[in-house]
Amino acid sequence: MVSATMTGGRRQVLRAAATMLTGIALPARAAGAYPDRPVTIVVPFAAGGSGDVYARLLAPHLQQEFAQSFIVENHPGAGSLIGTQFAKAAAADGYTLMIISNTHTVNDTLFPKSSARLMRDFVAVAPINSADLVLVTRPTLGARTVSELIAMAKAKPGALRFASSGPGTPYHMAGELFKQMAGVDMLHVPYKLSSAARIDVIAGQVDMMFDAPTTMDGFIKSDKVIGLATTGLKKSDVLPDLPTVAESVPGYEAVIWLGVMAPKGVPDAVIDTLNTTIARIVRQPDVAAAWRLQGADPLVMSPAKFKEFLDADIAKWARVVKLADVRPGQ
Amino acid sequence: MIGQSLADLMQGFGVALQPANLMWSFFGVLVGNLIGVLPGMGALSAISMLLPLTYTMHPVPAILMLAGIFYGSQYGGAIGAILLNLPCHPPHAVTCLDGYPLAQQGRGGTALGITMISSFFAASVGILVMILASPLLVRVAFSFGPAEIFSIMLLGLIAGSTMSRGSPLKGVAMTVIGLIIGVAGTDVNTGTQRFTLGLTEIDDGVEPLALALGLFGVAEFLRSVNRIQEVGSATRMRLRDMRPSGADLRRAFLPMLRGTAIGTLFGAMPGTGPTITTFIAYALERRLAKDPSRFGHGAIEGVAAPEAASHSKTQVDFIPTMSLGIPGDPVMALILGALLIQGIQPGPQLITEHADLFWGLIASFWIGNVLLMVLNVPLIGIWVKLLQVPYRFLFPSALFFIGVGVFSTDNNLFNIWEVLAFGVFGAVFSALDFSVAPILLGFVLGPLVEENFRRALLLSHGDLMVFVQRPISAGFVAASALLVVVQLMLRMRADRGLKIS
C-alpha cells in the first residue's frame, strides 16, 4: 500500500516538473544576475543511483527558480574520485556544481593522495537530504532484535558475516561503525554490487547487511529477511515499525546523505543564493512528502553549518576507517 | 497459478496494445534499432540518452519505451557486429566471429536474417518461460551462491578458452591475457588498487566496451587500411543473397534451439551475465559440429546459436531484475533506476502492486519483437547497402561513432585512449594469427571467478570443501574436470594415431 501512495506523490511532483519544463513562460531576470547561462551539476556517481536520481529530481526545480537550464552530467568511477577531480578542474564561477554524499567524506580518509581534496578544493553549498539504512538478517539466523544479534556476535566472535557493496561504501562503513560501537567482531564479506549482496542475504548465504529501507521493505514484509532496526537517530518513515539501532547502541547513526558543493572560489553571494533556493525547494511540502516516502528526509543548513557538518562527518568516518583498518588507496 | 498468469498476460496485452503505449513501444524499438546500428553505440548509450525523456511520462509507457530501446538496440548492435566487426556489447563479440566473415563473403544479409529469426524465436521462448515458470526461476536464483557461480564460471572459462579457431594453446594464452587485463582495478575484497598504473581512470577496471570495440572493430580497421581496395570489393553482393536460403534455415535450426535452451538456463542464474552465455552457446556448437574448422570462416550456426542464447537470456533475466530488484547488467540497472524515478520500487511486491506495468511489459516484449521483425525485414537491404559505402568514408565515420560511444559510457576522454590502445594490441595479435575473442572471455569471466572464489571461501571461513560439498557446485566442478580429461585423452589419442600411421 505504501507503494501506491508513493507513486501518487511522486507522480504529482513529476507532473509539476513536466509543466515547468514545457509550458509556463519563465520569469525574466535582470541581465548579469547569476545564473545568466546554463549550470552543470556534476554527479560523480553512475546513472540510476540515489545521487543521480535526486540530482535529476532537483534540477527541474532549480531550473524553474532560476529560469536557467540545470544540466545533470554523470562522471562516475573510482568511487566518486573521477567526477570529483573533474569538478575540481572546472571554473569556480558557480556554473559547475557537484553532488556529494558520505562516500566523499569516507574517501577523504581512504584516498589521502587523491588530487582533489574535499575541504581544500571545494566549498559547501547546501545539503539536500539524508536517508536511513536498515539492518536486516537472513530469516534463519534467529536474532529478532539488535540486542539478540549483539549477544550472538559476542558469543562467537568473528563468526557472523555481514555483506556490503565493497570496502569503504556506506553499507560497509555502517557495519564497521556497528562493530566498533557495539563492541563485537564480525566478518566483512564485500560484493561488487549491493544487489548481489542482497540476494545472498535473502538466500541465506550470508548473515546480514545494512541496506536501503525502500529496497528491503518488500523483502521484510514478505519475511524473506528479518528487519532488525533502522540506522537514523529517529524512526524511519518507510519502516516505522522498526526500532532504531541507537535504542540498543546509544548514539549509533549511519545514514546516507546528499549535498551540493562547488569548486573553491565561487563568490559567497552565489553560494548564498544557491543555498536559500535549494533549502526552499527541499522544504516545499509536496517535495518533502514525496521524498519521505522514498526514505529521504530533506536536510536544510546554512553554508557555514553544512561545512561544520562535513568536517564532523569526515572526522567521524576517519576514526572508523582507522580502527577498522580498511586498506587506504593511493 | 499458470491460469492466473495467463489471465494477467491477457490484461497485459490489453495494456500494451493501447494505441499510446503501442506508439511509445514502437518509438523505442525504432530509436533503439537506429542507435544500435551506429558503431560504438549500444543499449547503454541509447537508454542513458533517452532516460531523461521518461521522467515526465506516465510509468507504463515510459518503461515500455525503455524496453523497446533495449531490445531494439540489442538487435541493432548485432547489425554492427556482423557487418563491421563492431561489437557494441561484449556478448556480440561472439557474433562477430562468424558474422563478419559471412559479411565479407557477401552473405551479410543471410547472417542478418538468421539473427533476426533466432532472436525472435529465442525471445518468444524466453517470454513463455517467464510466464510459466517465474516462481520456479526465483527459487533457482536463490540456490546459486558464490560457490555455484564460481564453479559454473570455471566451466565456462575452460569450455570457452579452447573454442576459437587455430591452436588451442594460443586460445588458452589469449584467455590468460584476458584474465590479467580483468585483474586491473580495485580489488573487491580489500579495496587495493591492482595494475592501475597510477591512473584513477582504471580504478574501476578496464572499460569493457573499449576493450570489445578496440580488439574487434578498431583492430580490423587498422589491419585493413593498407588494402582498402581489396576489402571494398569483397563486399559487393547480389540482391538474392540477402534472404537466408532454405539450406541456411535448416542448418541454423538446431543451433537456434540449443542456443535458446542455454540462454534460458543461464537466464535463471542471476549474476552470470550475458557474455558467458553466448560464449558457451558458441563453444557447444563448435564441439557438436561435424566440421569444426568451418567455424570462424562464416558458419551460420556460429551466428544463430549465440544470438538466440543472448536473447532468451535477456528475457528470462527480467524475472530476477523485476521481482528481486537485481539487475543482470548495467543496462538493467539503468532500467531499474528509471523505475525508481517513477516511484516504483522493484521487488517482490512489484508484480502484485503494479500488475499492469509488469504484465504490460511482458506483453510489450513480444509485441516489440514483432515490431522489430516487421521493421527489419525491409531494412535488411538498406543495412547491407551500408557496406557499399566506400571504406574511405565508412572507416572514418565508424571511428567517429566509436569515439562518441565509448566517451558517452561515462563522459570520460580516457576511454577513447583505451579503445585505441586495444585496437593496436588487437591488430598486432591478429596479425600473428592469435584469435582475440578469448581475451574478452577471460576479461569478463576472470573477475567473476576470482570474486566468487574468494567470497565463497570467506563465507565458509576458508574451507575449500565448500565447492564439492554443495551439490550444484560439485556438478559443475566435475563437469570442468571431465572436460579437461576428455580434452587430454583426445589429444593423446590423436598423437598416438599419428605415431602409428
HADDOCK unambig.tbl for C-alpha pairs under 7 A between the chains (distance, minus, plus):
assign (segid A and resid 6 and name CA) (segid B and resid 343 and name CA) 6.31 0.50 0.50
assign (segid A and resid 7 and name CA) (segid B and resid 343 and name CA) 4.94 0.50 0.50
assign (segid A and resid 7 and name CA) (segid B and resid 344 and name CA) 6.50 0.50 0.50
assign (segid A and resid 10 and name CA) (segid B and resid 342 and name CA) 6.89 0.50 0.50
assign (segid A and resid 10 and name CA) (segid B and resid 343 and name CA) 5.77 0.50 0.50
assign (segid A and resid 11 and name CA) (segid B and resid 342 and name CA) 6.97 0.50 0.50
assign (segid A and resid 14 and name CA) (segid B and resid 55 and name CA) 6.90 0.50 0.50
assign (segid A and resid 14 and name CA) (segid B and resid 56 and name CA) 5.75 0.50 0.50
assign (segid A and resid 15 and name CA) (segid B and resid 56 and name CA) 6.41 0.50 0.50
assign (segid A and resid 18 and name CA) (segid B and resid 56 and name CA) 5.26 0.50 0.50
assign (segid A and resid 47 and name CA) (segid B and resid 334 and name CA) 6.62 0.50 0.50
assign (segid A and resid 48 and name CA) (segid B and resid 333 and name CA) 6.87 0.50 0.50
assign (segid A and resid 48 and name CA) (segid B and resid 334 and name CA) 5.42 0.50 0.50
assign (segid A and resid 48 and name CA) (segid B and resid 337 and name CA) 3.99 0.50 0.50
assign (segid A and resid 48 and name CA) (segid B and resid 338 and name CA) 6.83 0.50 0.50
assign (segid A and resid 49 and name CA) (segid B and resid 337 and name CA) 6.68 0.50 0.50
assign (segid A and resid 53 and name CA) (segid B and resid 341 and name CA) 6.38 0.50 0.50
assign (segid A and resid 74 and name CA) (segid B and resid 410 and name CA) 6.66 0.50 0.50
assign (segid A and resid 74 and name CA) (segid B and resid 411 and name CA) 7.00 0.50 0.50
assign (segid A and resid 75 and name CA) (segid B and resid 410 and name CA) 5.60 0.50 0.50
assign (segid A and resid 75 and name CA) (segid B and resid 411 and name CA) 5.91 0.50 0.50
assign (segid A and resid 76 and name CA) (segid B and resid 410 and name CA) 6.09 0.50 0.50
assign (segid A and resid 77 and name CA) (segid B and resid 204 and name CA) 6.23 0.50 0.50
assign (segid A and resid 78 and name CA) (segid B and resid 200 and name CA) 6.63 0.50 0.50
assign (segid A and resid 78 and name CA) (segid B and resid 203 and name CA) 5.15 0.50 0.50
assign (segid A and resid 78 and name CA) (segid B and resid 204 and name CA) 5.50 0.50 0.50
assign (segid A and resid 82 and name CA) (segid B and resid 200 and name CA) 6.80 0.50 0.50
assign (segid A and resid 82 and name CA) (segid B and resid 201 and name CA) 6.94 0.50 0.50
assign (segid A and resid 166 and name CA) (segid B and resid 188 and name CA) 5.95 0.50 0.50
assign (segid A and resid 166 and name CA) (segid B and resid 189 and name CA) 6.93 0.50 0.50
assign (segid A and resid 167 and name CA) (segid B and resid 189 and name CA) 6.90 0.50 0.50
assign (segid A and resid 167 and name CA) (segid B and resid 190 and name CA) 6.41 0.50 0.50
assign (segid A and resid 167 and name CA) (segid B and resid 191 and name CA) 5.67 0.50 0.50
assign (segid A and resid 189 and name CA) (segid B and resid 455 and name CA) 6.76 0.50 0.50
assign (segid A and resid 189 and name CA) (segid B and resid 458 and name CA) 6.79 0.50 0.50
assign (segid A and resid 190 and name CA) (segid B and resid 188 and name CA) 6.50 0.50 0.50
assign (segid A and resid 190 and name CA) (segid B and resid 189 and name CA) 5.67 0.50 0.50
assign (segid A and resid 191 and name CA) (segid B and resid 188 and name CA) 6.62 0.50 0.50
assign (segid A and resid 192 and name CA) (segid B and resid 188 and name CA) 6.26 0.50 0.50
assign (segid A and resid 195 and name CA) (segid B and resid 326 and name CA) 5.22 0.50 0.50
assign (segid A and resid 200 and name CA) (segid B and resid 145 and name CA) 6.63 0.50 0.50
assign (segid A and resid 203 and name CA) (segid B and resid 142 and name CA) 5.03 0.50 0.50
assign (segid A and resid 205 and name CA) (segid B and resid 145 and name CA) 6.51 0.50 0.50
assign (segid A and resid 206 and name CA) (segid B and resid 459 and name CA) 6.89 0.50 0.50
assign (segid A and resid 215 and name CA) (segid B and resid 345 and name CA) 6.81 0.50 0.50
assign (segid A and resid 218 and name CA) (segid B and resid 347 and name CA) 6.21 0.50 0.50
assign (segid A and resid 218 and name CA) (segid B and resid 348 and name CA) 5.99 0.50 0.50
assign (segid A and resid 218 and name CA) (segid B and resid 349 and name CA) 5.82 0.50 0.50
assign (segid A and resid 219 and name CA) (segid B and resid 348 and name CA) 6.71 0.50 0.50
assign (segid A and resid 327 and name CA) (segid B and resid 190 and name CA) 6.22 0.50 0.50
assign (segid A and resid 327 and name CA) (segid B and resid 191 and name CA) 6.22 0.50 0.50
assign (segid A and resid 327 and name CA) (segid B and resid 192 and name CA) 6.53 0.50 0.50
assign (segid A and resid 329 and name CA) (segid B and resid 192 and name CA) 6.20 0.50 0.50
assign (segid A and resid 329 and name CA) (segid B and resid 193 and name CA) 6.83 0.50 0.50
